[in-house]
Amino acid sequence: MQKFNNRRLIILIMFAIITGFIAGYFYYSRIYKNYENKTSKYSQIANKKKDVLAKNSMPGSEVIFETMYKENGEIVREEQKLNPYLEDKSKEEIAKIYKGWVVKDVQPDKIVLYKEVSGLPPDYYIISNVDGFVSLLKSDGNGKKELIEKTNISINRLTPIDRDRVIKNIIVKNIDEAYSILANLSS
């Protein structure tokens, strides 16, 4: 009798497991079908928006900002992706949006803006005279210079040629070159 009860219990447990799987399958398939319909609806709307943007702009469209620094004449170019807001704008409309910039060129794949600023590009180093001593300064790109180091080399101890160069400012691109020049000036 004990074996008979154990078999009934096993059959009952198997039946419950199979019934649970079947119920879960139907429940999941009903929910998943609704979810699938919703996601396809949203992806269709997103695809339509992408198609509209693709018609108006070319792939790789960009805005190019050219900044000419007056102190050394260098032009720095910065490129950004074209904002969809700028598409189909006239040269005059772009000029109103970017006040302070000159619209140099407008094409379907690029807009070129130009501006002249005083000073040096960012991260340039200047060897100059500060309070009668040779000093190392760094440009911030906005016309301002930050004092990095004030040496104990007096302007009066320099040769006339070196003194003239320092007074007119020695401009270099990297700090290693700046320290090399400072070492030569001190010897």
C-alpha positions in Angstrom: 0.0 0.0 0.0 2.9 2.3 0.7 4.3 1.8 -2.8 0.8 2.7 -4.2 0.7 6.0 -2.3 4.2 6.9 -3.3 3.3 6.4 -7.0 0.1 8.5 -6.6 2.2 11.3 -5.0 4.7 11.2 -7.8 2.0 11.2 -10.5 0.3 14.1 -8.8 3.5 16.1 -8.6 4.3 15.4 -12.3 0.8 16.5 -13.2 1.2 19.7 -11.3 4.5 20.5 -12.9 3.2 19.8 -16.4 0.1 21.9 -15.8 2.3 24.7 -14.5 4.5 24.7 -17.6 1.5 24.7 -19.9 -0.2 27.6 -18.0 3.1 29.5 -18.0 3.5 29.0 -21.7 0.1 30.3 -22.6 0.4 33.3 -20.2 3.8 34.3 -21.5 2.9 33.9 -25.2 -0.2 36.2 -24.7 1.8 38.9 -23.0 4.8 38.6 -25.4 2.5 39.1 -28.4 1.2 42.4 -27.0 4.7 43.5 -26.2 5.9 42.7 -29.7 3.1 44.8 -31.2 4.0 47.8 -29.1 7.7 47.6 -29.8 7.2 47.4 -33.6 4.9 50.4 -33.4 7.5 52.5 -31.6 10.3 51.4 -33.9 8.3 52.3 -36.9 7.8 55.9 -35.6 11.6 56.1 -34.8 12.5 54.9 -38.3 10.2 57.5 -39.9 12.0 60.3 -37.9 15.4 58.9 -39.0 14.3 58.9 -42.6 13.2 62.6 -42.4 16.6 63.6 -40.9 18.5 61.5 -43.5 16.7 63.3 -46.4 17.8 66.7 -45.1 21.4 66.1 -44.2 24.2 64.1 -45.7 26.1 61.6 -43.6 29.1 63.1 -41.9 27.7 66.6 -42.1 29.7 68.9 -39.8 30.2 72.5 -38.5 33.8 73.6 -38.6 34.9 76.4 -36.3 38.1 78.2 -37.5 39.7 80.4 -34.9 42.7 82.6 -36.0 44.9 83.7 -33.1 46.4 87.2 -34.0 49.5 86.9 -31.8 51.0 84.0 -33.8 48.7 83.8 -36.8 47.8 80.1 -36.2 44.3 78.9 -37.2 42.8 76.2 -34.9 40.0 74.1 -36.5 37.4 72.4 -34.3 34.9 70.1 -36.0 31.4 69.1 -34.6 28.6 67.1 -36.0 25.9 69.2 -37.7 23.0 69.9 -35.4 19.7 69.0 -37.2 18.4 72.4 -36.1 20.9 74.0 -38.5 19.8 72.1 -41.6 18.1 74.1 -44.3 19.2 77.4 -42.7 20.4 80.3 -44.8 23.7 82.0 -44.4 22.1 84.9 -42.7 20.1 82.7 -40.2 23.3 80.9 -39.3 25.1 84.2 -38.7 22.3 85.2 -36.3 22.7 82.0 -34.4 26.5 82.2 -34.2 27.0 85.8 -33.2 30.7 86.8 -33.2 31.5 84.3 -36.0 31.7 85.0 -39.7 30.0 82.4 -41.9 32.7 81.5 -44.4 31.0 78.7 -46.3 27.7 76.8 -46.3 27.4 73.5 -48.1 25.1 70.5 -47.7 27.8 68.6 -45.9 29.5 71.4 -43.9 29.2 74.9 -42.5 32.5 76.8 -41.9 32.6 79.6 -39.3 35.5 81.9 -38.8 36.7 84.2 -36.0 39.8 86.2 -35.1 40.8 86.5 -31.5 43.7 88.2 -29.8 46.3 86.2 -27.9 47.6 82.7 -28.5 45.9 79.3 -28.8 45.5 77.3 -25.6 48.5 75.5 -24.1 51.2 77.6 -25.7 54.2 78.7 -23.6 55.7 82.2 -23.5 59.0 83.1 -22.2 58.8 86.8 -21.2 59.9 89.6 -18.9 57.9 89.9 -15.7 59.2 92.5 -13.2 62.7 92.4 -14.7 63.1 88.6 -14.5 62.7 85.9 -17.2 59.4 84.1 -16.6 57.5 81.2 -18.1 53.8 81.8 -18.9 51.1 79.6 -20.4 48.3 80.8 -22.7 44.7 79.9 -21.9 43.4 80.5 -25.5 41.3 83.5 -24.4 44.0 86.1 -24.5 45.1 85.6 -20.9 48.4 84.2 -19.7 49.0 82.3 -16.5 52.4 82.6 -14.7 53.9 79.1 -14.5 57.4 80.0 -13.2 59.3 83.2 -12.4 63.0 82.4 -12.6 65.8 84.2 -10.9 67.4 85.2 -14.2 67.6 88.9 -14.4 66.9 90.6 -17.8 69.9 92.8 -17.2 72.2 89.7 -17.1 71.2 88.5 -20.6 73.1 89.3 -23.8 71.5 92.1 -25.9 70.2 89.6 -28.4 68.6 87.3 -25.8 67.2 90.3 -23.9 65.5 91.6 -27.0 64.0 88.1 -27.7 62.6 87.8 -24.2 61.2 91.3 -24.2 59.4 90.5 -27.5 58.3 87.1 -26.1 59.6 83.7 -27.1 56.6 81.6 -28.0 56.8 77.7 -28.0 54.3 74.9 -28.3 55.5 72.5 -25.7 56.9 72.8 -22.2 60.0 70.8 -22.8 61.1 73.2 -25.5 60.3 76.1 -23.1 62.5 74.6 -20.3 65.3 74.0 -22.8 65.3 77.7 -23.8 65.2 78.7 -20.1 68.3 76.5 -19.5 70.1 78.1 -22.4 69.3 81.6 -21.1 70.6 80.8 -17.6 74.0 79.6 -18.8 
